[in-house]
Amino acid sequence: MPNYLEILRLDSLNHSQRTIESTVHCSRHTVRSVLQAAKEKQIAWPLDDDITNAELEEILFPGKYKSGCRYVEPDYPYIHRELAKPGVTMALLWEEYCRKCHEAGETPYMNTQFGDKYRRWARVTKATMRIQHKPGDAMQVDWAGDTLPVYDLVTGKQSPAYLFMAVLPCSCYTYAEVCEDMKTENWLSCHVHAFQYFGGVTRLLIPDNCKTATTANTRYETVLNRSYQELAEYYGTAIVPARVRKPQDKSAAEASVRFAQTWIIAALRERKFFSIREMNEAIAEKLEELNNRPFQRMAGTRRSAWLEEEKPYMLPLPAVPFEAAVWSVAKVPNDYLVSDGRNKYSVPYNLIGEKVDIRVTKTAVEVFYHGSRVASHRRLQAIQREPLVKLEHMPLAHQKYLTYNAGDFSR
């Protein structure tokens, strides 16, 4: 038997076929046939250490065994493609394989051999990467550890910008953008932009244990951030936070962050940016390069894998994008005013001393008490010294006083 492993190893070192022929002691025709079969089946060096020469021969030249074998060889690429589809299992594929064999009057492999032979094929061809995650099943999100500097155009002062990453584990299709901070409003907006970029919604969201995702995550209880939960309900997805200090729960996001640090952050290290918008335009260009970059050990790119294997299985986007809303809890003070962080707004005076829920969007400030909305204001875009107060929120005496003075002034 020719040494197939040594032929592939020498070819990976760019040795000529003549050199390989003299080293392995086989004919040039054998070397050419082995390299051609390996190329067709997308097998490349290095291979796993436990792969034997006999196993490699069976994968490269399955025809050698057909004449003396009374069993039908499974269609391994077909099995591999079908396993990536939701709900498809090895047991289902084996039953379908048996049915086809019986209809053709042929003998199928038993269930155990069927699974073992597929796993051996997947191990040799390094095809297992595609079946670790179901298409359209999850989106893993994270903030990159490194930041990008943004410079003030006038003073030259440097401030950090934070890189948000989202990845679809099945295809490794990646989305990235930078924000001026990692607060809830930017966290939610990044998710909305990621869903729009992917052209659909996954069934699961897998974030880290940051405060914008969870308020508590123990082995007994997981409490989600209310704003984040609202986003999940709007898009019809579910949030499953990674376990504490278990980065393998979102390994695709961790790997994409490391990859992005090279192909986005490091690639832009020599450029100076004076606004978040300018930086995001540059990141969008690098992101296209990243997603169109060929895989090293597989055919295709992240974009082609997403288009062919994942996009058809994603949930459709809503007709209108989600409007990010930040929830907070506050105790109403004696002046019956609550804040959105920049300006103050009135609530009914009889709620003084009570705890209320505040929902803030880009255009509105809403106040809820025991689940019922008790106040609604348009959100002021600029910082103002005076609060925004509605007459009906004041005590009756104050209302009469202001009404009387307003009427007196008009006379």
GIDAUR-V731188 format. One record per backbone hydrogen bond with DSSP energy under -1.0 kcal/mol. NH is the residue of the N-H (numbers start at 0). CO is the residue of the C=O. E is the energy in kcal/mol with one decimal. If there is no record, write none. Layout:
# GIDAUR-V731188
nh: [NH;NH]
co: [CO;CO]
e: [E;E]
This chain:
# GIDAUR-V731188
nh: [3;6;7;8;9;10;11;13;14;19;20;21;22;23;24;25;30;31;32;33;34;35;36;37;38;39;40;41;42;50;55;56;57;58;59;60;63;64;71;75;78;79;80;81;82;84;87;92;93;94;95;96;97;98;99;100;101;102;103;105;113;114;115;116;117;118;119;120;121;122;123;124;126;129;130;134;136;138;139;140;141;143;147;149;150;151;155;158;160;161;163;164;165;166;167;171;174;176;178;186;187;188;189;190;191;192;193;194;195;196;197;198;199;200;202;203;204;205;212;213;214;215;217;222;224;228;229;230;231;232;233;234;236;237;239;241;245;248;249;250;253;254;255;256;257;258;259;260;262;263;264;265;267;268;270;278;279;280;281;282;283;284;285;286;287;288;289;290;291;294;302;304;305;306;307;308;309;310;312;313;314;325;327;329;331;335;337;339;344;345;346;348;350;351;352;353;355;356;357;358;359;360;364;365;366;367;368;371;373;374;376;378;387;392;393;398;399;400;401;402;403;404;405;406;407;408;409;410]
co: [1;2;3;4;5;6;7;10;9;15;16;17;18;19;20;20;26;27;28;29;30;31;32;33;34;35;36;38;37;47;51;52;53;54;55;56;60;61;106;73;74;75;76;77;78;81;84;88;89;90;91;92;93;94;95;96;97;98;99;100;109;110;111;112;113;114;115;116;117;118;119;120;121;126;127;83;133;203;166;205;164;162;160;158;272;156;151;149;147;178;176;141;174;139;172;167;165;163;161;182;183;184;185;186;187;188;189;190;191;192;193;194;194;314;135;136;237;138;209;209;222;222;220;215;212;224;225;226;227;228;229;230;231;202;204;206;242;245;246;247;249;250;251;252;253;254;255;256;258;259;259;260;263;265;267;274;275;276;277;278;279;280;281;282;283;284;285;286;287;299;290;300;301;302;303;304;305;305;309;310;200;359;357;355;353;332;344;342;337;387;335;392;347;348;331;350;329;367;327;365;325;363;376;358;374;356;371;368;366;366;364;362;343;389;390;394;395;396;397;398;399;400;401;402;403;404;405;406]
e: [-1.6;-1.9;-2.2;-2.1;-2.6;-2.0;-1.9;-1.8;-1.8;-2.3;-2.6;-2.0;-2.0;-2.8;-1.4;-1.4;-1.9;-2.6;-2.3;-2.4;-2.4;-2.2;-2.4;-2.4;-2.0;-2.2;-1.9;-1.1;-2.9;-1.4;-1.9;-2.1;-2.0;-1.5;-2.6;-2.8;-1.5;-1.5;-2.1;-1.2;-2.2;-2.6;-2.2;-2.5;-2.1;-1.8;-1.6;-2.0;-2.4;-1.9;-2.1;-2.3;-2.7;-2.2;-2.1;-2.0;-2.5;-2.1;-1.5;-3.2;-2.7;-2.2;-2.5;-2.8;-1.7;-2.5;-2.1;-2.1;-2.9;-2.2;-2.1;-2.5;-1.8;-1.2;-1.2;-1.5;-1.5;-1.5;-2.5;-1.9;-2.1;-3.0;-2.3;-3.0;-3.0;-2.3;-1.6;-2.6;-2.2;-2.8;-3.4;-2.9;-2.4;-2.3;-2.3;-2.7;-2.9;-1.5;-2.1;-2.4;-2.7;-2.0;-2.5;-1.3;-2.0;-2.5;-2.3;-2.5;-2.0;-2.3;-2.5;-1.1;-1.4;-2.7;-1.3;-1.2;-2.6;-2.6;-1.6;-2.6;-2.7;-1.5;-3.3;-3.3;-2.5;-2.5;-1.9;-1.7;-2.1;-2.3;-1.9;-2.0;-2.2;-1.4;-3.1;-2.5;-1.7;-2.0;-1.5;-1.2;-2.1;-2.6;-2.4;-2.4;-1.9;-2.4;-3.0;-2.0;-2.7;-2.5;-2.0;-1.9;-1.2;-1.3;-1.3;-1.8;-2.5;-1.8;-1.6;-2.4;-2.2;-1.3;-1.9;-2.6;-1.7;-1.7;-2.4;-2.6;-1.5;-2.6;-2.4;-2.4;-2.2;-2.6;-2.5;-2.5;-1.3;-3.3;-1.8;-1.6;-3.1;-2.9;-1.8;-2.3;-2.8;-1.8;-3.1;-1.9;-3.0;-2.0;-1.9;-1.9;-1.9;-1.6;-2.7;-2.5;-2.9;-2.8;-3.3;-3.1;-2.5;-2.7;-2.8;-2.9;-2.6;-3.2;-3.0;-1.7;-2.8;-1.4;-2.6;-2.3;-2.5;-1.3;-1.6;-2.1;-2.4;-2.2;-2.6;-2.5;-2.8;-2.5;-2.2;-2.1;-2.8;-2.3;-1.4;-1.3]
